[in-house]
Amino acid sequence: MRHSLILRIFALLFAAALIAIWQLATDARLFSPVFFPSPLRTITALIDGASRGTLWSALAATCLRMFYGWVLASLLGIVLGAAIARSGPIRAYLEPTLEFLRPLPASAVIPPAILFFGLSNEMTVAVIAFGAVWPVLLGSYHGFTNVEPRLEEVAAVHGMGALEYLWKIAFPGALPDIFAGIRVSLAIALILAVVTEMQAALPGLGFNILMAQRMFRSPELYAGIIVLGGLGFLTNQALLIAERRLLRWRTLTR
């Protein structure tokens, strides 16, 4: 506990040192203030956006797109990962197609997604789900394949069906790998939410940052980046807390 507290104090001191260096760089005018605002100007823009409500509406729009795309990617990844790990014929049918799609950059899918869905929220969710599904799928596949094979024999002795075995034994055993994939997937979902907002001119943090860059409103641009960093940090911490609680049994067994 004490060691963890010391690490957090050092982390805060390091962040404060970075902000101090930022302030010193702006005071010395190492870069043009048009492109590199001071921390004070950035925080002022952040507070102004929050007080006017524009920040909250943009944040809500980005969070919803990220959440829907991430949930869809997680569900698809877990189902496909379990099916491929548990069934040889399904693996044989799906593996070539998935290996063809997996290297495709998610940004390359945006133009055909716009053709199918238009400049809509459905388009962003589809693109986010496509880009964010792969870490969950790979994590689920490795998790289900690494479950102890003898547990399936024990389940058969106790009269468990295939679905009951998957839900009560295989799924909990695969959860550590699934959570690892889900955390990576969430970061990808946030990135793609911002990219699709910029590409499709949809209201959100990504569009606000793009407009601030085009109008040379650098304090608003940096304020948007700070909000995105904070959003990514908070969502990752929430997943870590959920992982510790759901996988408490793993700590106990260790």
MODA-V739359 format. One record per backbone hydrogen bond with DSSP energy under -1.0 kcal/mol. NH is the residue of the N-H (numbers start at 0). CO is the residue of the C=O. If there is no record, write none. Layout:
nh=NH co=CO
nh=NH co=CO
This chain:
nh=4 co=0
nh=5 co=1
nh=6 co=2
nh=7 co=3
nh=8 co=4
nh=9 co=5
nh=10 co=6
nh=11 co=7
nh=12 co=8
nh=13 co=9
nh=14 co=10
nh=15 co=11
nh=16 co=12
nh=17 co=13
nh=18 co=14
nh=19 co=15
nh=20 co=16
nh=21 co=17
nh=22 co=18
nh=23 co=19
nh=24 co=20
nh=25 co=21
nh=26 co=22
nh=27 co=23
nh=29 co=24
nh=34 co=31
nh=35 co=31
nh=41 co=37
nh=42 co=38
nh=43 co=39
nh=44 co=40
nh=45 co=41
nh=46 co=42
nh=47 co=43
nh=48 co=44
nh=49 co=45
nh=50 co=46
nh=51 co=47
nh=54 co=48
nh=56 co=52
nh=57 co=53
nh=58 co=54
nh=59 co=55
nh=60 co=56
nh=61 co=57
nh=62 co=58
nh=63 co=59
nh=64 co=60
nh=65 co=61
nh=66 co=62
nh=67 co=63
nh=68 co=64
nh=69 co=65
nh=70 co=66
nh=71 co=67
nh=72 co=68
nh=73 co=69
nh=74 co=70
nh=75 co=71
nh=76 co=72
nh=77 co=73
nh=78 co=74
nh=79 co=75
nh=80 co=76
nh=81 co=77
nh=82 co=78
nh=83 co=79
nh=84 co=80
nh=85 co=81
nh=86 co=82
nh=90 co=86
nh=91 co=87
nh=92 co=88
nh=93 co=89
nh=94 co=90
nh=97 co=93
nh=98 co=94
nh=99 co=95
nh=100 co=96
nh=101 co=97
nh=103 co=100
nh=107 co=104
nh=108 co=105
nh=112 co=108
nh=113 co=109
nh=114 co=110
nh=115 co=111
nh=116 co=112
nh=117 co=113
nh=119 co=117
nh=123 co=119
nh=124 co=120
nh=125 co=121
nh=126 co=122
nh=127 co=123
nh=128 co=124
nh=129 co=125
nh=130 co=126
nh=131 co=127
nh=132 co=128
nh=136 co=132
nh=137 co=133
nh=138 co=134
nh=139 co=135
nh=140 co=136
nh=141 co=137
nh=142 co=138
nh=143 co=139
nh=144 co=140
nh=145 co=141
nh=150 co=147
nh=151 co=148
nh=153 co=149
nh=154 co=150
nh=155 co=151
nh=156 co=152
nh=157 co=153
nh=158 co=155
nh=159 co=154
nh=164 co=160
nh=165 co=161
nh=166 co=162
nh=167 co=163
nh=168 co=164
nh=169 co=164
nh=170 co=165
nh=172 co=168
nh=173 co=169
nh=177 co=173
nh=178 co=174
nh=179 co=175
nh=180 co=176
nh=181 co=177
nh=182 co=178
nh=183 co=179
nh=184 co=180
nh=185 co=181
nh=186 co=182
nh=187 co=183
nh=188 co=184
nh=189 co=185
nh=190 co=186
nh=191 co=187
nh=192 co=188
nh=193 co=189
nh=194 co=190
nh=195 co=191
nh=196 co=192
nh=197 co=193
nh=198 co=194
nh=199 co=195
nh=201 co=196
nh=207 co=203
nh=208 co=204
nh=209 co=205
nh=210 co=206
nh=211 co=207
nh=212 co=208
nh=213 co=209
nh=214 co=210
nh=216 co=211
nh=217 co=215
nh=220 co=216
nh=221 co=217
nh=222 co=218
nh=223 co=219
nh=224 co=220
nh=225 co=221
nh=226 co=222
nh=227 co=223
nh=228 co=224
nh=229 co=225
nh=230 co=226
nh=231 co=227
nh=232 co=228
nh=233 co=229
nh=234 co=230
nh=235 co=231
nh=236 co=232
nh=237 co=233
nh=238 co=234
nh=239 co=235
nh=240 co=236
nh=241 co=237
nh=242 co=238
nh=243 co=239
nh=244 co=240
nh=245 co=241
nh=246 co=242
nh=250 co=246
nh=251 co=247
nh=252 co=248
nh=253 co=249
